[in-house]
Amino acid sequence: MGQLNLQSVRHSIRQQVGNKIKISANRGRHKFETAHGIIKETYPNIFVVELEDESGKDQNKTVSFSYQDVITRDVRMMLVEN
C-alpha cells in the first residue's frame, strides 16, 4: 500500500507543475511556515517549489521537498486559484 500511495502522490504533483500553490511546511514543535509558490520541477524522489517573495525586494527562493514529506503530512499543499 505504501508504494501505491507514493506513486499516486508523485503522479498528482507531476500534474501540477507550473501551478500556483499554498504550501505549509512543518518546522518542528507544532510550528508550520506557510508560503505561496509554484511547483517548478519533479524528480524521482523530490519536487522543487519556487516560493514567491512577499516584499518583491529579493529573488524568489527555491526549496525542495520529498514526496514522503507529503505522505507524512510534514508538507501540506493546496492549489491557489489565479
MOPAC internal coordinates of N, CA, C and O (Angstrom, degrees):
PM7 1SCF
backbone

  N    0.0000 0     0.00 0     0.00 0    0    0    0
  C    1.4474 1     0.00 0     0.00 0    1    0    0
  C    1.5229 1   111.61 1     0.00 0    2    1    0
  O    1.2310 1   119.36 1   143.14 1    3    2    1
  N    1.3353 1   118.83 1   -36.86 1    3    2    1
  C    1.4551 1   122.26 1  -179.64 1    5    3    2
  C    1.5160 1   112.06 1   -60.73 1    6    5    3
  O    1.2310 1   120.14 1   138.15 1    7    6    5
  N    1.3261 1   117.34 1   -41.85 1    7    6    5
  C    1.4634 1   121.42 1  -179.75 1    9    7    6
  C    1.5258 1   110.66 1   -65.86 1   10    9    7
  O    1.2310 1   120.04 1   138.48 1   11   10    9
  N    1.3054 1   117.54 1   -41.52 1   11   10    9
  C    1.4559 1   121.41 1   178.87 1   13   11   10
  C    1.5276 1   110.38 1   -63.07 1   14   13   11
  O    1.2310 1   120.54 1   137.97 1   15   14   13
  N    1.3145 1   116.57 1   -42.03 1   15   14   13
  C    1.4521 1   121.51 1   178.45 1   17   15   14
  C    1.5287 1   110.73 1   -63.25 1   18   17   15
  O    1.2310 1   119.86 1   136.86 1   19   18   17
  N    1.3292 1   117.87 1   -43.14 1   19   18   17
  C    1.4581 1   122.89 1   178.70 1   21   19   18
  C    1.5200 1   110.61 1   -62.28 1   22   21   19
  O    1.2310 1   120.20 1   137.06 1   23   22   21
  N    1.3237 1   117.23 1   -42.94 1   23   22   21
  C    1.4594 1   121.30 1   178.85 1   25   23   22
  C    1.5283 1   111.24 1   -63.33 1   26   25   23
  O    1.2310 1   120.24 1   139.42 1   27   26   25
  N    1.3174 1   117.16 1   -40.58 1   27   26   25
  C    1.4660 1   119.64 1  -179.42 1   29   27   26
  C    1.5280 1   111.17 1   -68.56 1   30   29   27
  O    1.2310 1   119.73 1   143.09 1   31   30   29
  N    1.3276 1   118.13 1   -36.91 1   31   30   29
  C    1.4622 1   121.52 1   177.08 1   33   31   30
  C    1.5286 1   109.79 1   -65.38 1   34   33   31
  O    1.2310 1   120.10 1   134.12 1   35   34   33
  N    1.3277 1   117.42 1   -45.88 1   35   34   33
  C    1.4713 1   121.18 1   177.50 1   37   35   34
  C    1.5226 1   111.12 1   -56.71 1   38   37   35
  O    1.2310 1   120.93 1   131.91 1   39   38   37
  N    1.3235 1   115.82 1   -48.09 1   39   38   37
  C    1.4608 1   121.35 1  -177.97 1   41   39   38
  C    1.5325 1   110.55 1   -62.92 1   42   41   39
  O    1.2310 1   120.34 1   136.51 1   43   42   41
  N    1.3086 1   116.96 1   -43.49 1   43   42   41
  C    1.4553 1   121.70 1  -179.12 1   45   43   42
  C    1.5263 1   111.39 1   -63.23 1   46   45   43
  O    1.2310 1   120.13 1   135.71 1   47   46   45
  N    1.3195 1   117.35 1   -44.29 1   47   46   45
  C    1.4664 1   120.84 1   179.73 1   49   47   46
  C    1.5224 1   110.63 1   -69.43 1   50   49   47
  O    1.2310 1   119.90 1   141.39 1   51   50   49
  N    1.3130 1   117.79 1   -38.61 1   51   50   49
  C    1.4623 1   121.59 1   178.53 1   53   51   50
  C    1.5224 1   110.77 1   -59.75 1   54   53   51
  O    1.2310 1   119.95 1   144.54 1   55   54   53
  N    1.3225 1   117.69 1   -35.46 1   55   54   53
  C    1.4590 1   121.56 1   179.47 1   57   55   54
  C    1.5322 1   112.23 1   -71.25 1   58   57   55
  O    1.2310 1   119.81 1   160.66 1   59   58   57
  N    1.3179 1   117.96 1   -19.34 1   59   58   57
  C    1.4625 1   121.74 1  -176.48 1   61   59   58
  C    1.5284 1   113.63 1   -98.51 1   62   61   59
  O    1.2310 1   119.48 1  -171.93 1   63   62   61
  N    1.3280 1   118.59 1     8.07 1   63   62   61
  C    1.4661 1   121.44 1   179.25 1   65   63   62
  C    1.5237 1   109.02 1   -57.68 1   66   65   63
  O    1.2310 1   120.93 1   -50.01 1   67   66   65
  N    1.3397 1   115.84 1   129.99 1   67   66   65
  C    1.4552 1   121.66 1  -179.49 1   69   67   66
  C    1.5123 1   114.23 1    92.88 1   70   69   67
  O    1.2310 1   120.02 1   170.77 1   71   70   69
  N    1.3145 1   117.57 1    -9.23 1   71   70   69
  C    1.4618 1   121.51 1  -179.48 1   73   71   70
  C    1.5282 1   111.19 1   -91.22 1   74   73   71
  O    1.2310 1   121.12 1   -29.29 1   75   74   73
  N    1.3425 1   115.47 1   150.71 1   75   74   73
  C    1.4586 1   120.92 1   176.21 1   77   75   74
  C    1.5210 1   109.60 1   -77.76 1   78   77   75
  O    1.2310 1   121.27 1   -39.51 1   79   78   77
  N    1.3331 1   115.18 1   140.49 1   79   78   77
  C    1.4579 1   121.14 1   178.75 1   81   79   78
  C    1.5245 1   110.12 1  -136.58 1   82   81   79
  O    1.2310 1   121.60 1   -20.89 1   83   82   81
  N    1.3101 1   114.55 1   159.11 1   83   82   81
  C    1.4611 1   122.34 1   168.27 1   85   83   82
  C    1.5214 1   104.22 1  -107.05 1   86   85   83
  O    1.2310 1   120.16 1   -53.88 1   87   86   85
  N    1.3150 1   117.29 1   126.12 1   87   86   85
  C    1.4610 1   120.51 1  -174.82 1   89   87   86
  C    1.5251 1   109.79 1  -124.46 1   90   89   87
  O    1.2310 1   120.75 1   -44.15 1   91   90   89
  N    1.3142 1   116.17 1   135.85 1   91   90   89
  C    1.4630 1   122.92 1   175.92 1   93   91   90
  C    1.5181 1   107.62 1  -120.15 1   94   93   91
  O    1.2310 1   120.98 1   -54.52 1   95   94   93
  N    1.3259 1   115.74 1   125.48 1   95   94   93
  C    1.4626 1   120.83 1  -179.05 1   97   95   94
  C    1.5266 1   109.93 1  -115.48 1   98   97   95
  O    1.2310 1   120.75 1   -45.48 1   99   98   97
  N    1.3170 1   116.17 1   134.52 1   99   98   97
  C    1.4580 1   122.63 1   178.86 1  101   99   98
  C    1.5240 1   108.52 1   -75.32 1  102  101   99
  O    1.2310 1   120.66 1   -58.55 1  103  102  101
  N    1.3215 1   116.34 1   121.45 1  103  102  101
  C    1.4649 1   121.68 1   179.25 1  105  103  102
  C    1.5217 1   111.82 1  -108.66 1  106  105  103
  O    1.2310 1   120.43 1  -160.63 1  107  106  105
  N    1.3168 1   116.78 1    19.37 1  107  106  105
  C    1.4598 1   121.44 1   176.39 1  109  107  106
  C    1.5155 1   113.24 1    92.31 1  110  109  107
  O    1.2310 1   121.10 1   -24.76 1  111  110  109
  N    1.3124 1   115.49 1   155.24 1  111  110  109
  C    1.4700 1   123.02 1   178.74 1  113  111  110
  C    1.5278 1   112.41 1    50.25 1  114  113  111
  O    1.2310 1   121.31 1  -136.80 1  115  114  113
  N    1.3161 1   115.10 1    43.20 1  115  114  113
  C    1.4598 1   123.18 1   176.08 1  117  115  114
  C    1.5296 1   113.22 1    61.91 1  118  117  115
  O    1.2310 1   120.63 1  -152.29 1  119  118  117
  N    1.3512 1   116.40 1    27.71 1  119  118  117
  C    1.4609 1   121.38 1   177.22 1  121  119  118
  C    1.5229 1   108.45 1  -105.14 1  122  121  119
  O    1.2310 1   120.77 1   -52.08 1  123  122  121
  N    1.3127 1   116.14 1   127.92 1  123  122  121
  C    1.4608 1   121.66 1   177.51 1  125  123  122
  C    1.5193 1   108.90 1  -118.20 1  126  125  123
  O    1.2310 1   120.40 1   -45.22 1  127  126  125
  N    1.3271 1   116.84 1   134.78 1  127  126  125
  C    1.4575 1   122.39 1   172.04 1  129  127  126
  C    1.5134 1   107.18 1   -99.52 1  130  129  127
  O    1.2310 1   120.63 1   -46.97 1  131  130  129
  N    1.3134 1   116.41 1   133.03 1  131  130  129
  C    1.4582 1   121.25 1  -178.48 1  133  131  130
  C    1.5213 1   109.50 1  -117.04 1  134  133  131
  O    1.2310 1   120.90 1   -42.69 1  135  134  133
  N    1.3262 1   115.89 1   137.31 1  135  134  133
  C    1.4660 1   121.47 1   179.31 1  137  135  134
  C    1.5178 1   109.34 1  -151.22 1  138  137  135
  O    1.2310 1   121.07 1   -13.60 1  139  138  137
  N    1.3225 1   115.56 1   166.40 1  139  138  137
  C    1.4541 1   122.22 1   174.66 1  141  139  138
  C    1.5212 1   107.47 1  -108.55 1  142  141  139
  O    1.2310 1   120.75 1   -32.95 1  143  142  141
  N    1.3179 1   116.17 1   147.05 1  143  142  141
  C    1.4526 1   119.95 1  -179.92 1  145  143  142
  C    1.5084 1   112.08 1  -166.84 1  146  145  143
  O    1.2310 1   121.56 1     6.45 1  147  146  145
  N    1.3271 1   114.61 1  -173.55 1  147  146  145
  C    1.4616 1   122.51 1  -179.72 1  149  147  146
  C    1.5258 1   108.24 1  -127.98 1  150  149  147
  O    1.2310 1   120.53 1   -47.37 1  151  150  149
  N    1.3263 1   116.59 1   132.63 1  151  150  149
  C    1.4610 1   120.33 1   175.60 1  153  151  150
  C    1.5285 1   107.12 1   -71.76 1  154  153  151
  O    1.2310 1   120.38 1   -62.11 1  155  154  153
  N    1.3307 1   116.87 1   117.89 1  155  154  153
  C    1.4609 1   121.14 1  -175.03 1  157  155  154
  C    1.5245 1   113.27 1   -94.23 1  158  157  155
  O    1.2310 1   120.20 1   131.33 1  159  158  157
  N    1.3303 1   117.22 1   -48.67 1  159  158  157
  C    1.4628 1   120.80 1  -175.78 1  161  159  158
  C    1.5175 1   110.62 1  -146.60 1  162  161  159
  O    1.2310 1   121.47 1   -24.13 1  163  162  161
  N    1.3266 1   114.80 1   155.87 1  163  162  161
  C    1.4652 1   120.23 1   173.52 1  165  163  162
  C    1.5155 1   108.69 1  -124.30 1  166  165  163
  O    1.2310 1   120.97 1   -33.89 1  167  166  165
  N    1.3054 1   115.74 1   146.11 1  167  166  165
  C    1.4519 1   124.18 1   177.88 1  169  167  166
  C    1.5285 1   107.61 1  -130.28 1  170  169  167
  O    1.2310 1   119.67 1    -7.13 1  171  170  169
  N    1.3242 1   118.24 1   172.87 1  171  170  169
  C    1.4810 1   119.23 1  -177.56 1  173  171  170
  C    1.5328 1   114.76 1   -57.70 1  174  173  171
  O    1.2310 1   119.69 1   146.21 1  175  174  173
  N    1.3474 1   118.21 1   -33.79 1  175  174  173
  C    1.4595 1   119.74 1  -176.73 1  177  175  174
  C    1.5227 1   115.08 1  -116.45 1  178  177  175
  O    1.2310 1   120.14 1   164.66 1  179  178  177
  N    1.3363 1   117.34 1   -15.34 1  179  178  177
  C    1.4641 1   121.23 1  -177.23 1  181  179  178
  C    1.5266 1   110.77 1  -139.02 1  182  181  179
  O    1.2310 1   121.12 1   -12.52 1  183  182  181
  N    1.3342 1   115.47 1   167.48 1  183  182  181
  C    1.4550 1   121.38 1   169.59 1  185  183  182
  C    1.5289 1   107.93 1  -134.28 1  186  185  183
  O    1.2310 1   120.84 1   -26.83 1  187  186  185
  N    1.3257 1   116.00 1   153.17 1  187  186  185
  C    1.4567 1   122.35 1  -173.95 1  189  187  186
  C    1.5253 1   109.42 1  -111.75 1  190  189  187
  O    1.2310 1   121.34 1   -46.25 1  191  190  189
  N    1.3389 1   115.05 1   133.75 1  191  190  189
  C    1.4605 1   122.11 1   178.92 1  193  191  190
  C    1.5283 1   108.54 1  -122.33 1  194  193  191
  O    1.2310 1   120.50 1   -49.55 1  195  194  193
  N    1.3246 1   116.65 1   130.45 1  195  194  193
  C    1.4592 1   121.55 1   173.92 1  197  195  194
  C    1.5190 1   107.23 1   -95.70 1  198  197  195
  O    1.2310 1   120.78 1   -66.09 1  199  198  197
  N    1.3369 1   116.11 1   113.91 1  199  198  197
  C    1.4558 1   121.56 1  -177.87 1  201  199  198
  C    1.5186 1   109.88 1   -81.33 1  202  201  199
  O    1.2310 1   120.56 1   -37.58 1  203  202  201
  N    1.3226 1   116.54 1   142.42 1  203  202  201
  C    1.4568 1   121.71 1   177.82 1  205  203  202
  C    1.5236 1   109.68 1   -83.30 1  206  205  203
  O    1.2310 1   121.20 1   -42.15 1  207  206  205
  N    1.3137 1   115.32 1   137.85 1  207  206  205
  C    1.4602 1   120.34 1   177.17 1  209  207  206
  C    1.5190 1   108.65 1   -85.40 1  210  209  207
  O    1.2310 1   120.60 1   -56.34 1  211  210  209
  N    1.3159 1   116.46 1   123.66 1  211  210  209
  C    1.4641 1   121.69 1  -176.58 1  213  211  210
  C    1.5299 1   112.04 1   -63.97 1  214  213  211
  O    1.2310 1   120.39 1   139.91 1  215  214  213
  N    1.3331 1   116.86 1   -40.09 1  215  214  213
  C    1.4628 1   120.15 1  -174.33 1  217  215  214
  C    1.5236 1   113.03 1   -83.37 1  218  217  215
  O    1.2310 1   120.15 1   155.28 1  219  218  217
  N    1.3350 1   117.32 1   -24.72 1  219  218  217
  C    1.4572 1   120.84 1  -178.71 1  221  219  218
  C    1.5163 1   113.09 1    82.44 1  222  221  219
  O    1.2310 1   119.63 1  -177.00 1  223  222  221
  N    1.3360 1   118.31 1     3.00 1  223  222  221
  C    1.4627 1   121.90 1  -178.10 1  225  223  222
  C    1.5225 1   112.12 1   -81.86 1  226  225  223
  O    1.2310 1   120.23 1   141.06 1  227  226  225
  N    1.3207 1   117.16 1   -38.94 1  227  226  225
  C    1.4598 1   121.60 1  -175.32 1  229  227  226
  C    1.5147 1   110.49 1  -104.27 1  230  229  227
  O    1.2310 1   121.83 1   -13.33 1  231  230  229
  N    1.3346 1   114.09 1   166.67 1  231  230  229
  C    1.4582 1   118.75 1   173.40 1  233  231  230
  C    1.5216 1   108.78 1   -69.51 1  234  233  231
  O    1.2310 1   121.37 1   -22.53 1  235  234  233
  N    1.3069 1   114.98 1   157.47 1  235  234  233
  C    1.4542 1   119.63 1   177.58 1  237  235  234
  C    1.5201 1   110.00 1   -66.43 1  238  237  235
  O    1.2310 1   120.44 1   -34.44 1  239  238  237
  N    1.2967 1   116.77 1   145.56 1  239  238  237
  C    1.4598 1   123.93 1  -178.80 1  241  239  238
  C    1.5244 1   109.26 1   -94.18 1  242  241  239
  O    1.2310 1   120.21 1   -43.04 1  243  242  241
  N    1.3112 1   117.20 1   136.96 1  243  242  241
  C    1.4581 1   122.26 1   177.90 1  245  243  242
  C    1.5194 1   109.08 1  -106.80 1  246  245  243
  O    1.2310 1   120.83 1   -51.30 1  247  246  245
  N    1.3363 1   116.02 1   128.70 1  247  246  245
  C    1.4645 1   121.63 1   178.89 1  249  247  246
  C    1.5206 1   108.87 1  -129.05 1  250  249  247
  O    1.2310 1   120.97 1   -22.89 1  251  250  249
  N    1.3166 1   115.75 1   157.11 1  251  250  249
  C    1.4595 1   119.84 1   177.59 1  253  251  250
  C    1.5253 1   109.70 1  -123.56 1  254  253  251
  O    1.2310 1   121.54 1   -29.98 1  255  254  253
  N    1.3178 1   114.65 1   150.02 1  255  254  253
  C    1.4582 1   122.25 1   178.88 1  257  255  254
  C    1.5131 1   108.22 1  -136.04 1  258  257  255
  O    1.2310 1   120.72 1   -27.38 1  259  258  257
  N    1.3190 1   116.23 1   152.62 1  259  258  257
  C    1.4606 1   119.55 1   175.53 1  261  259  258
  C    1.5316 1   108.89 1   -91.69 1  262  261  259
  O    1.2310 1   121.08 1   -22.57 1  263  262  261
  N    1.3057 1   115.55 1   157.43 1  263  262  261
  C    1.4642 1   120.42 1   176.98 1  265  263  262
  C    1.5263 1   109.76 1   -64.96 1  266  265  263
  O    1.2310 1   120.79 1   150.31 1  267  266  265
  N    1.3229 1   116.09 1   -29.69 1  267  266  265
  C    1.4610 1   121.07 1   178.91 1  269  267  266
  C    1.5319 1   110.48 1   -64.03 1  270  269  267
  O    1.2310 1   120.34 1   147.14 1  271  270  269
  N    1.3455 1   116.96 1   -32.86 1  271  270  269
  C    1.4671 1   120.53 1   175.85 1  273  271  270
  C    1.5259 1   111.17 1   -59.78 1  274  273  271
  O    1.2310 1   120.56 1   142.84 1  275  274  273
  N    1.3218 1   116.53 1   -37.16 1  275  274  273
  C    1.4690 1   121.25 1   179.35 1  277  275  274
  C    1.5235 1   109.99 1   -70.50 1  278  277  275
  O    1.2310 1   120.65 1   137.13 1  279  278  277
  N    1.3301 1   116.36 1   -42.87 1  279  278  277
  C    1.4682 1   120.99 1  -179.50 1  281  279  278
  C    1.5282 1   111.04 1   -62.68 1  282  281  279
  O    1.2310 1   120.13 1   137.56 1  283  282  281
  N    1.3384 1   117.36 1   -42.44 1  283  282  281
  C    1.4661 1   121.34 1  -178.94 1  285  283  282
  C    1.5284 1   112.61 1   -83.09 1  286  285  283
  O    1.2310 1   120.61 1   179.10 1  287  286  285
  N    1.3370 1   116.45 1    -0.90 1  287  286  285
  C    1.4609 1   124.28 1   178.59 1  289  287  286
  C    1.5150 1   113.13 1    66.04 1  290  289  287
  O    1.2310 1   119.95 1  -155.38 1  291  290  289
  N    1.3485 1   117.69 1    24.62 1  291  290  289
  C    1.4628 1   121.02 1   170.21 1  293  291  290
  C    1.5278 1   109.27 1   -74.75 1  294  293  291
  O    1.2310 1   121.01 1   157.57 1  295  294  293
  N    1.3272 1   115.68 1   -22.43 1  295  294  293
  C    1.4618 1   122.54 1   174.77 1  297  295  294
  C    1.5195 1   107.28 1  -126.38 1  298  297  295
  O    1.2310 1   121.01 1   -49.99 1  299  298  297
  N    1.3295 1   115.68 1   130.01 1  299  298  297
  C    1.4655 1   121.23 1   178.84 1  301  299  298
  C    1.5204 1   107.78 1  -123.11 1  302  301  299
  O    1.2310 1   120.95 1   -45.96 1  303  302  301
  N    1.3253 1   115.80 1   134.04 1  303  302  301
  C    1.4624 1   121.03 1  -176.76 1  305  303  302
  C    1.5121 1   110.76 1  -126.90 1  306  305  303
  O    1.2310 1   121.53 1   -31.05 1  307  306  305
  N    1.3366 1   114.68 1   148.95 1  307  306  305
  C    1.4453 1   121.27 1   176.60 1  309  307  306
  C    1.5336 1   107.25 1  -143.57 1  310  309  307
  O    1.2310 1   120.35 1   -45.28 1  311  310  309
  N    1.3355 1   116.93 1   134.72 1  311  310  309
  C    1.4574 1   119.88 1   176.23 1  313  311  310
  C    1.5178 1   110.19 1   -67.57 1  314  313  311
  O    1.2310 1   121.10 1   -36.13 1  315  314  313
  N    1.3326 1   115.50 1   143.87 1  315  314  313
  C    1.4568 1   122.02 1   178.99 1  317  315  314
  C    1.5212 1   107.54 1  -112.85 1  318  317  315
  O    1.2310 1   120.70 1   -47.87 1  319  318  317
  N    1.3195 1   116.27 1   132.13 1  319  318  317
  C    1.4699 1   120.48 1   177.81 1  321  319  318
  C    1.5202 1   109.04 1   -72.60 1  322  321  319
  O    1.2310 1   120.73 1   -40.27 1  323  322  321
  N    1.3206 1   116.22 1   139.73 1  323  322  321
  C    1.4732 1   121.06 1  -178.90 1  325  323  322
  C    1.4915 1   112.09 1   -75.04 1  326  325  323
  O    1.2310 1   120.10 1   180.00 1  327  326  325

